[in-house]
Every structure is written in C-alpha cells, then in structure tokens.
Amino acid sequence: MTSANLFDPELILSPIDGDWQTGQDVRLDPSPTSTYQTIKIARNSARAAERNSIHDGNTSEADEHWRTIKNNAPDLLTNQSKDLEVACWYTEALLRSNGFQGLRDGFLLIHGLIERFWANLYPLPDEDGMETRVACLAGLNGEGAEGVLIAPIRKTIITEGSSCGPFTYWEYQQALECQKLPDEKAKQAKIDKLGFSIDSIETAVRESSNEFFENIRGDLIEAIDLFKKTGQLLDEHCGTYDAPPTRTIIEVLEDCLGAISHLGRDKFLVMDEVPVEQSQDEQSGAGEGQAAPARPAAANYLANRDAAFKQLIEISEFFRKTEPHSPVSYVLQKAVKWGHMPLNELIQELIPDSSSRNHYSELTGVLSDDD
C-alpha cells in the first residue's frame, strides 16, 4: 500500500505541442516576473530562509517560498517546458511539504522526463556537454559532499503521535546515539537537552496509525526503486563516468526504510497477516474437479545453505543500522562465521580448554585436533 499521487503524472508528462514536444527554454526569458524566474527566486529564498531558521527554528518563511514553487512548477512543466532543473526544485518542495509521498512523486516525474524526453529535455547540453543538463541532479545527491536533498530527507517525519511527536528520522538517530551512552547521568543530561528519548519515539509509534506506517513504507520503497531506475537511465544516456551520482540518496533512504521497518515491526506483522478464515474459504471454494490454486512459493524461501547465510548477513546489517546499540547484529555475524568454519576449528574456538575438548570428544565421538 502506498499513498495516492499528489498530482496526475501523465498530465505533466504529456508532450507539449511542437516539433520537439518539450516546449521552449524558459531561461531565455529574463523577466523577473516569468514563471521560471519566480520559481528560481523562490527556491533560493527558501534555502536562505532555512539556513536562518537553524537558529530560531521558525520555518514559516521557508515554507511560504516552497509553496510558491509547488503552485507554479506544475503549470510550467505541463505547458511551457519539460525542464529537469525545475523538476528538481519541485521535488525539493514536495519533500518539504509532503514527506516521502512528495519525494516519491518528484522522483516519478524526474524519471518520466528522462525516459520520455531525454533527446530534447531542458536544460540543453552546451559547450560543457551533459554537465549542464544533469548538474541539478548532481546537486540533489551531492558530489564530494552531501547534496541538497540529504538533510531534508533526514528531517522527514517517520512517526505520527499525539502525546509526543511526530518525530523525524534525524531525531530517531539522536535518540539512538543517546541510548548508547554508558553513563546514566550523561544519558539523562542528553535526553533533557534533546527533549525526547527513544521511549518517546516508541510512544509516538504506538500512537501512530497502521495506515501511516503502511503508506510511508510503501512510499519509501517506490522512491528508492524510482531513483535507482533513474540512475540506470542516466548511466545509459551519459555513460557511467559522466552520469551524476545517486548512491548517497539511495543509502539515506534505505536507512530511513530500515528505521521504519524496525519501529513499525509490530504494526506490519498485524497488517501482513492473512486471516485463517479467508485462506480456508479460498481453498474450500474450489469446486469438485477443480484443483485448488497452487500455493505461491514463500517470499523468503531458502534454496540452499549459502542463501540462508546470505539472508543472515542481510538481517545482521539491518540490525546494525537500526539498532547499533544492540548485540543482535554482532551475534548474527558470529553465527555466520561459525557456520563457515570446519568442525574441528569450531570446537577449538568454542571450547578453548584442551581437557574440556577431550571430554567433549569422549562424550560425542567427535574428534578434535587434540585427538
């Protein structure tokens, strides 16, 4: 389950009348009242207002500028120009106003523009080649430093909550770091400074609706998939050397997905359950002479031993990212290591005392290197 689209993507991605089907280069109109200049000025003003709000926490001015972009970008992209830069600015605005639902829709639009209009997509390449066209995408992810989407992604809410919350992914990270502090006084001082703890976030999760978690998980999965596909398209069109990087955005989104999957684990268990009555009704509904539908293969079917170990490693990575304070990831890694060791080496590691190993061999008949 995912959230509904915030706009009709097919309408915005419809060709514009004309030979190129991409409209005109809106940069050629220098008037400060043009739609392009209105959006550009609003974006610059929003970023400046956000930097200023770090000190006082007041985002109302920035929010107003992002709304200006949201109100103007769809018409420009639909009727004036298929423009990648404007689509990137629109995506920045959608993330601020609509969270991962907005980011998903922004990525859908960017992917559609590249897939359908690449040959004549604005901005056109110039003497610097493709760099001019894809610079806006490189700015989203960042090259050598974090791009303009990374911090806003971390500051996107991942819970609802009534008595406390909602909380962002960044706040969840802060709570985890606080939880790892060994000194209880230092931990409490940090909690007092933050104004929340991991317990606060877990309370907000319990107060969040199942639908919220189901939608946010679905939106994130789609956003990650769309941006990966966009990266593949860019590799094809630009070559892997000149294509803008996408890895940082994908990694931070996967971190957010891991956190949501962990925090909402009990909700997902409830939502993913198939009622027994429904399953029985479906099987009994097959008429005589009709074979019951074949049961689909389990999604987590393990074909062999190596596949099982691979899944354990993936589970270990999940716990390492979402519960760095927990020993679970390290225990799983050790289990995988033990699983690959010859039995005699495993016995030596688990039973370091030679006399104990000899006793074990006598009891079980398993020979160790001491025998």
Summary of the structure (lengths in Angstrom):
residues: 371
radius of gyration: 26.6
end to end distance: 59.5
largest distance: 90.9
contacts: 1089
relative contact order: 0.08
helix: 67%
strand: 2%
